Amino acid sequence: MKKYETVKRKDEFSDIINNGHYVKNKYFVLYKKKSNNKIPLFGIAISNNIGNAVIRNKLKRRVRHLISQNKNLFQNSYKYIIMIRKLASDIDFKNLSEEFVDLLKKENK
């Protein structure tokens, strides 16, 4: 995931979460909203009560890697916010990857 592909501003996050469409499972909540960009943009959100900074950063790195691996499943001209839930810290990367791909396929239906 490149720097130009990220959503960083708080007002953009709020707009996507409040006005966008979402799908969820036990490990993630995926919000999406139409935008005028030609490429998909991504934001990752994780709560402070999930764990210490090491655990949160590890989960964010994993999600960034999953986004890079599965870019073909994201639609162009959309902004995405991926919220990581607490249960995501309890499973291994292989299962996390399978759940992420299942969520993306569910979102694209």
N, C-alpha and C positions, 0 to 999 in steps of 0.2 A: 504494500500500500504506500503510494507516494504522498509527499507532503501536500501537493496540489489537489489530492483527492479527498481531503479531510474537511469535515465540518467542525469548526472550533468555537464560533461565537455562541454565547449563551442564548441570545434571542433567536438564532437559527434553530438551536436544539429545542427550545420551547415551542417554536412554531411547528416544527415537524412532529413533536410529541402531541401537541394539543390539536392540530388540524390534520394530521396524517392518518393513514390506514395502518393497522397493526395486526400481526400474528404472533402467537407465543407458544412456547412449550415449557417444560420444567426447568430448562437451563437458560433460555434467552427470551427476550421480547424484541421483535424486529418492527420498527416503525419505518414507513416510507411515505414520501410526498413528492409529487411532480415538481420538477425544476426546469430552468431554461438551459442548463449546461448540457453539453453533448456527451459527457461521461458521468457515471455514477459517482456520488460523493458519499463519504462514510464518516460516522461519528461513533465513538465507543463510550458507553457510560457504565460505571460500576460504583456501587454504594460503598461508603466508608465502613459500614458494619459487616462487610463480607469477610474481612481479615485485615492483616497488617499490610503495609505498602508492598512488601515482597510478594505476597500472594496476589494482590490486586494487579500489580505490574506483570506478573507471570500470566495471569488470565488475559490481560490486554494483549500481550505478545502473542499468545495462542490464537486469539480472535483475529488479530491482524494477519497472521499467517493463514488462517482459514479463509479470510477474505481474499487474499492474494491467490490462493489455490483455486478458489471457486468464482473468480470474476465473471466467468461465462454465464453463471446463473443469475447475475444481477442485471436488471434492465437499465439501459441508458436513459438519461434525462430524469433520473430520480435521485433524491437524497435519502440516505438510510441512516437510522440510529439503531445501534445494537446495544441493548441493555443486558448486562450479564447478571444472572440471578445467583443466589447463594449456593444452590446445589451444584453449580458448574465447578466449584472448587473441589468437589468430592470425587469426581470421576476422572479417568485417565484420558489422554489426548485422543486416542482412537475413537472411543465412545463419544467424546465431545464433538469430534469431527463428523461422525455419523449423524448426531442429533442436529448439528448446524446445517448439514446438507438437506436433511429431511425438512427442516423448517423453511429453507429456501425453496424447496420444491412445493411445499404446502402454500407458500406465499405466491408462487407463480401460477397456481391453478386458476 
